[in-house]
Amino acid sequence: MFTIEHDFDATVVTIVDEGEAPLLEDVIISAFAECVTVEQHDPRTDRVHKITFSLQQLRDLGAALDLPEGAYRLTPVEE
């Protein structure tokens, strides 16, 4: 299950782990104009871990999900 909320400065997607136990904590993804953050609470340390992606890093991650092993550099598409 997931939710989508449009805040003033970001779109926030919360992904809820469903299914059989053990379940993991919710993942919160916030998309801003200049970056995307991913947060998850760690119940062992009672801390929230946050990772920030630049838009370029996010684009590279999206491309990497569909590619085989290797090193790549994406180049802009000329229009």
Backbone torsions as a table, in degrees:
resi	resn	phi	psi	omega
1	MET	NA	147.9	174.9
2	PHE	-147.6	158.4	175.9
3	THR	-123.6	155.2	176.7
4	ILE	-129.4	129.0	177.3
5	GLU	-130.8	139.7	176.9
6	HIS	-105.7	106.3	176.9
7	ASP	-90.7	179.0	-178.7
8	PHE	-56.8	-46.5	-174.0
9	ASP	-116.6	5.6	-176.8
10	ALA	-157.8	156.6	167.1
11	THR	-100.8	128.0	-175.2
12	VAL	-115.3	122.9	176.6
13	VAL	-112.4	127.2	176.7
14	THR	-113.6	124.9	-179.7
15	ILE	-106.8	122.9	-177.8
16	VAL	-102.9	128.7	177.7
17	ASP	-74.9	125.3	179.6
18	GLU	-124.7	158.6	177.8
19	GLY	122.1	-152.6	-177.6
20	GLU	-80.3	149.5	177.6
21	ALA	-67.6	152.6	3.4
22	PRO	-82.9	138.9	179.4
23	LEU	-98.9	150.6	177.8
24	LEU	-96.1	162.4	179.3
25	GLU	-66.0	158.3	177.2
26	ASP	-58.4	148.3	173.6
27	VAL	-109.1	128.9	-178.6
28	ILE	-114.9	121.1	-178.9
29	ILE	-112.9	122.2	179.5
30	SER	-115.5	120.7	-179.4
31	ALA	-102.7	113.3	176.8
32	PHE	-103.0	175.1	179.7
33	ALA	-65.6	-31.7	-173.8
34	GLU	-110.6	-10.5	-178.7
35	CYS	-162.9	173.1	175.9
36	VAL	-130.7	131.7	177.1
37	THR	-111.8	147.6	176.3
38	VAL	-124.1	126.0	-177.9
39	GLU	-127.5	146.4	174.1
40	GLN	-151.2	133.9	177.4
41	HIS	-76.1	136.8	176.2
42	ASP	-106.8	106.5	-176.2
43	PRO	-66.9	-21.8	179.2
44	ARG	-68.2	-36.6	-178.3
45	THR	-108.4	-7.4	-176.1
46	ASP	56.5	39.2	178.2
47	ARG	-126.3	154.1	174.6
48	VAL	-98.1	127.9	176.6
49	HIS	-97.7	132.7	-177.9
50	LYS	-126.2	134.7	174.3
51	ILE	-120.0	134.5	178.9
52	THR	-113.8	126.8	177.5
53	PHE	-107.5	135.7	166.9
54	SER	-72.2	165.5	178.9
55	LEU	-64.1	-33.3	176.5
56	GLN	-64.8	-44.8	178.8
57	GLN	-62.7	-39.6	179.1
58	LEU	-65.3	-41.2	176.3
59	ARG	-61.2	-43.8	178.8
60	ASP	-63.4	-41.1	178.1
61	LEU	-61.6	-45.0	178.6
62	GLY	-59.5	-41.5	178.5
63	ALA	-68.5	-38.6	-176.5
64	ALA	-64.2	-27.2	-178.3
65	LEU	-65.5	-20.0	-177.5
66	ASP	-112.2	12.6	-176.6
67	LEU	-116.0	153.1	175.2
68	PRO	-75.5	175.5	177.9
69	GLU	-53.0	147.2	177.8
70	GLY	147.4	179.9	176.1
71	ALA	-111.9	135.4	-174.1
72	TYR	-136.8	155.3	169.6
73	ARG	-135.6	121.6	178.9
74	LEU	-80.2	139.9	176.7
75	THR	-112.7	147.3	180.0
76	PRO	-63.7	145.7	177.2
77	VAL	-87.1	126.5	178.3
78	GLU	-80.9	138.3	-179.1
79	GLU	-101.0	NA	NA
